[in-house]
Amino acid sequence: MSKKKNIIQKITQWKVILGIQLLVSLVLIGFILKLGVLPMLYMIILIVLLLLVCLGTFLLMRPSKVKEQAKIRVIIGKVISLLVSLFLLIASLYIAKGDSTLGTITGANEQTTRISVITLKDSNYKKLSDLKDKTVEVNMTGEADKMKEAVTALQKEESSIKTKEVNEYETMATDLYSKKTSAIYVNEAYFAVLEANHENFENDIDIIWTYEIIEKTQDISKEVSVTKDPFIVYISGIDTYGKVSTVSRTDVNMLVTVNPTTKQILMTSIPRDYYVTLANKGKKDKLTHSGLGGIENTVKTVENFMNVEINYYARVNFTSLIKMVDALGGIDVESDRAFTAFDGSTFKKGINHLNGDKALVFSRERHAFADGDNERVFHQQLVLTAMIKKMMSPTIITNYSSILNSINGSFETNMKSSDITSLLQMQISDMASWEIAQKQLSGSGKVMTGGAYMPNNNLYYMIPNDSSVVENKAAIQSILKGQPIE
């Protein structure tokens, strides 16, 4: 018993407890330095504060000639020191987790192709085994190598399933609806083609099994010093709730031009149905269909069309918007009119405080407006502007880890983590206010055939307004040169 008591006495000596506090303080400083978000002045202030806390606990715990006073003071000092150590340890873990998340969302270098077995919702086929001895239609005309790999994986999972090749996606959808086939096995990126003649396709079907092909992609970033040089980020909003690296249509297409010297940001939105020449096809189609060729194809398509060099891209999906807005504690969006959205949500004219779900509804609504898609694009810009303003406030200091965690898996960019932290460090250092402008390209709607991906289908396209294109190109160049824009 005396030996155990002796060990406890040694462990609870003031030197040991103070040593633990010093060690945890150093760990915290190390993690913050590794993250690289705090400016040097803030780091110096933090180090001084930690040293003062250590000095304070030392003065409380140090031996005293008056034994009775020393006893109480030492106990209080030890308790305070242990509590401080616990707090610093939690803070270190919190920052380490944020640093880890930052690493996963930056330096994007892969894409995911999802090939799924699809059945009708009102059918009896709810799992792969239900298709035993059945024939499933496949289309091998697109990316044949990937489909061969996917078919092999499917038959490995359920060997009795047979496949039948069909050359047209529209035929596959029609066969599914008419029950000519039990199921179809397709790349989810081609949902746009499948729903061409079936408006409620995604609501009418079940995805009962999926095979994912993950590929490494080339680094197409064009690096600059993001705190000194102007740069352009292409933001792609994909129409899926799944993995953000999934090859899919691009429903949101926005160029964000940033000039860190003049503190200007210009958001330029391009409508999803804009009729442009796709880089991988050399033919015209909807801009949204460029995403079927991967993010690199969309970036190249937009670069060619807008005659700009895109430095970085960021991919988000609908899930990320909800999570990020909630992590920010909600956002304040100013609507220029009152309206009721498709789900019954109401928005007033003026400032609306929105949580993640409401921000998503606000940014997706188009049926409530005569101008449809153009108004939706404008609302997307309003939501993004509100998010940027919130992130440039002191919120970024108190909520940075929860913000990073909220978008893990649903946001990614090919920017380096050091670029992100440099921008954060710059903003924390000067807390500057930014001038944020919004513009969008306009056009006129037209229903016609001849698109690169669906040449035989009558589809809606937006024909670019030439003067609008010229105006928006000039506005981007003005920001890059540090000039004011209207």
N, C-alpha and C positions, 0 to 999 in steps of 0.2 A: 504493500500500500504506500509506503514511504517513497519507493522508487517511482511509482505512478505520479505521486504528488510532486516529486522533484522535476519530472518531465513537464508537467503542466506549468509549474513555476517558470521553467526555462522558456517555454513557448510564449507565455504571457508577459515576459519581460518587456519593458518599454522599448528597448533597443530593437527587439524582434518585430514588434508591432509597427514601430516607426519605419523599420526597414521594408516591411510589406507595403506600407503607404508610399514610400519612395519608389519602390519597384513598379507598383501599379501606375503611379504618376508617369514614370518613364515609358511604360507600355502605351499609355494613352497618347503621350506626345509622339511616340513612334508611329502609331496608327494615323494620327492626324497629319503628320509630315508625309507619310506614304500616300494618303488620299490627295494631298496637295491643294485643298480647297481654301484654307485660311491664308490670307496675306501675312507677310512676315511680321508686320506690326501687331496683328492679332495674336500671332504665335508667341511673340515676346511677352505680350500682356498675359497670355494664358500660362506661360512658364513661370512668370513672376508670381502670379496668383497661386499656383501650385506650390511654389517654394514658400510663400508666406503661410499657406495652410500647414505645410510640413513644420515650419518654424513654430506656428501657434500650438500645434499638438505636442511638439517637443517641449515647449515651455510649460505646458500643462503636466506632462509626464515626468519631467526631470526630478531627480531626488531633492528633498527639502529637509532642513534641520528640524523643523517642527513636524513631528511624526503624524499627529492626528490630522492636521491640515493637509499634509502630503498624501495621506491615505485616500481621502475623498477626491482630491484634485487629480491624483494619478489614475484613479478608477474612471473619473469623468473623461480625462485625456485619452485613455485607452479605448473607451467606448466611442468617442468622437472619431478617433483615428480609424477604428475598424469600420465605422459607418461611412467615412470618407472613402476608404479603400474599396468598400462594396459599391458605392456610387460610381467611382472611377472605373471599376471593373465592368460594370454594366454599360457605362458610356463607351468603353473600349470595344466591347462586343457589338454594340449598336453601330459604331463607326466602321468596324471590320465588316459587318454584314452589308452596310451601304457600299463599301469599297468593292466587295465581291459582286454585288449587283451591278455596279457601274461597269465592271469588267465583262459581264455577260451581255449587256445591251450595246456595247460599243465594239468597234472592229468587226462588224457583221461580215461574214465570209461564207455563208452557206444558204442554200435554198431547198425547200421541201416540196416535193411533188406528192400529192395525195391522190391515190387511185382507189376508188371505192365501189363496193357492190351496192347497187341501189334497187330498191323494190318500191312498189306502191304502198302507201300507208294503209290502204284498206285491204291489202293482200294478207295471206296467211304466212308469208315468209318474213320472220322476225329475227332469225339468226342464220348463220351460214349453213348449219346442219339441216335447216329446213329445205335447202336447195339440193339436197342429195339426189343424184341421178338427173338433175335438171340441166337445161342448156342456158347459158348466159351469153348475151351479146357483147362483143368487144369491138373497138375501132382501132386498127393497127396503122392507119394512114398518117397519124401525127408523129409522135415520138415512138417509133417502132421498138427500139431497144428497151425503153422503159416499160412499154406494155408487155413485151416478151418476159421481162423479169417479173413483172406484176402477175402475169398469168401463171408463171411457174410457182410463185409464192401462193397464189390462190389454190392451185391444184395440190400443192403440198399440204395446205390446211384442210382441204376437203377434196380428196382424190376423185370422187365420183362426178364432180361437176364438169360438164363439157362446155366448150366455148364455140361461138359462131361469129365469124368476122362480118361486120357491117361497115360499109365505107362512109356512110353519112350519119352524123350525129342526130340530125333531125329525124331520120328514119328510126334510130334507136329509141328516141323519146316517144315517137308515135307507136312503135311496137310495144313499148312498156305500157302506155295508156290503153292500147287496144287488147292488152294481155296476150299478144303474139309471142312475147318472151316473158319468162318468169322474173328476170332481173337483167340489168345492164351493168357493165364493169367499166367505169370511165374515170378519166382524170377530172377532178373537181374543178379545175381551172376552166373547163369547157361547159360549165353550167350555163353560161350566156348563150351558147348555141342550142343547148338542150331545151331552154325555156323560151326560145324564139317563137314557137307556136303554141306554147303552154305557159301562160302568164303566171299561174300559181304553182309552177313546177316544184320549187323548194318547199312549199307547204304540203304538197301532195305526196312527197316521197319520204322513205326512211333510208338512212345509211346504215347497213347492218354489218359491214366489215370494211376495214381500210388497210391498205398497204402503203407505207411511206418510203419514198426514196430521197435520201438526203445527200446533196452534192456540195462540194466546195466550189466557191465562185471566185472569180478574179477580183483583185482589189482595183476598183475603178475610181477611187478617191483622187482628188487633185489637191494635195495639201498646201495650206498657206498658214501663216501665223495668224490664228483666229482673233487675237487681241489687238492686232495692228493692221491687218490687211482685210479688205472687203471680200466676202465670199457668198456663194449661193448654195442653199440646201434645197433639194427637191423632196417634198413630203408626199408620200404615197399612202393613201388610206385604202386598204383592201377590204373587199366585201366578204369578210369571213370572221367568225368568232373564234377560230382555231389558232394554230401556231402562226405567228406573224411572218415567219419565213416562207409560208406556203405560197406557191406560185398561183396567182389569182388576178382577176380584173382589178384595175385601179379606179375606185369610185371617187376618190379625192385626189386631185392633182394640183399641187401648189408649189410655187417657187418662192422661197423666203430669201430675199437678198438682204444681207447684213453688212453694215459699215460700222465697225467697232470704234473707229476714230471719231466719226461725226454723230455716233449714237442714233443711227437711222435703221429702221427695219421696214422693208416693203414686202407685203404678201400679195403675190400675183396668182390668182386662181384661173385654171384652165378647165372649162366644162368637160365632163367625162365623155360626152358624145361628140366632142370636137372632131371634125373630119380632117385628119392629118396623115402624112405618109409615115407608115411604120418602118422603123429601121431594119427589122429582120425580114420584111416582106418586099420592101421597095414599092408598095402599093398603099393606097389610102384606105383608112378604116377609122372606126371610133378610137379615140385615144385610150379609152378604158381597155380595149382589146390588146393594146401593146403589152399589158401585164401578163398576157398568156405566154409571152416569150421571156419572162423573167424581169426583175427590176433593172438589170443592165440594159435591156431592150427599151424599156420605158424612158430611162435616163437619156439614152442616145437619141430616141425619137424626139423628146422635148428639146434637147440641145440643138438638134437639126432644125426644128421648127422655129424656135425662139432665137436662134443664132447666139447662144450663150454657152459658157463653160460652167457646168455644174460641178462644184467641188465635192459635195457630200450628198448622201441621201438618208432619209429616215423613213422607216415603215411602221405604220401603226394599224391596229384594227379597232373595231368598235368597242371591244372589251377594254382596251387601254384608256380610252377617253373616260369611261365611267370611273375606273380605278384612280386615274390621276387627278381628276377634278375632286373626288372625295378626299384624296390624300392632301390636297391643297386647302381643304376645309370649305370647298364650294367656291364658286366664282360669281362675279357680278357682271351681267351682260345687259347692255342697253338695246332694247328693241325699238325700232322706229314705228311700230304699230302693235295693236293688240290682235291676237289670233288664237284659235283653238286648233291643236295638233290632232293627228290621226288617232291618238290613243285617248283623246278627251282632255289632255293637259291644256291649261289655259296660260297664256303669257300676256302681260300687260304692256302698254306703251310706256317706255322708260326703263328704269333699272329693275332687273329680275335677278334675285339671288338663286342660283341653280346648284343642285347637287349633281352627282355624276349621271344618274338616270335622266334627270330633266335636261341636262346639257346635251345628252345624246338625242333626246326627242327634238329639242330646239334645233340642233344642227342637221337633222335628217328630214325635217318637215318640208314638203314642197307642194302638196295638194291644196293647202290652204291659200295659195297665192296664184294669181293669174300668171306671174312670171316664172312659176314652177322651179326648174333647176337653177336658174340664175339667182333666185332668192335663197335657195338652199346653200349655194356656194357662198353667198354673202353672209349667211348665218354661221357657216363653218368658220369664216374669217373672224367674225365677232367672238365666237367661242375661243378660238386660238389666241386672239388678242387678249382676251380676259385672262387666259391661262398664263400667257407670257408676262403680263403685268403683275400677276400674283407671284410668279416665280422670281420676279425682279425686286420684290419687296422683302422685308426682313423674314417673311415666311420661309424663304429658301434656307435660312440658317437653322430655324427651329424644326423644319419639316423635311430637310433634304433626304434623310434616310428613308422615311416613310414614302416620300415621292418616288425615290428610286425603286423601292420594293414594290410599289403599286404597279409599276410598268414592267416588271421583270417577266419576260415571256410574251409580252404584248406590245413591245416597242423595241426597235433596234435601229442602229445607225452604223454606217461605216466610218464615222468619225472615231478618232482615237480617244481613249478615256482621258488622256492628258489634255486634249483639246477642250473637252467638256469642263474639266476641273480648272483649266486656265480661264475660261469664260466666267465660271462661278467665282473664282478668286478675284477677277477684275471687277465683277459686279458687287461683291461683298466689300471690296476695298473702296470703291467710289460711290456706291449706291446711286449711280447716275440715273436720271430719267431718260427714257428713250422716246424718240418720235416714231410712231408706228402708223404706217399708211397701208391702205387696202385698195387693190384694184383687181379687176377681173376682165378677161377677154369675153367679147360678146359675139353673137352670130345669129343666124336665122335657121329655124328648124325645117327639115325636109325629109320626107319618106322616100327611100329609093333602094335599089338593089346595087350590088357590085362591090361590097366591102371585102377586104382581103381575106378575112376569116369566114365570112358567111356570104359568098357572092350571089347565091340564089335566093336569099331572103330579103323581103321588104322590111327595112328597118329605119328607125328614126335616127337622123344624123343632124349635127349642128354645123352648118357651113360657116367658116370663119368670116367675120367682118374685117376686111383688110385694114381699114383705118384704126380699128380697135387693136389689131395685132401690132401695127406700127407704133401706136401710142404706148402700149405696154412694153414693147421692146425699148423705147426711148426712156421710159420711167426707170426700168432696171438699170440702164446705163448711167442715168443720173445718180442713182444711189451708189453705184460702183465708183463714180467719180467724186462723190461727196457733195453733189449739187442738190439743191432743194427740188422737190416735185410738187405738183398741184395735188 
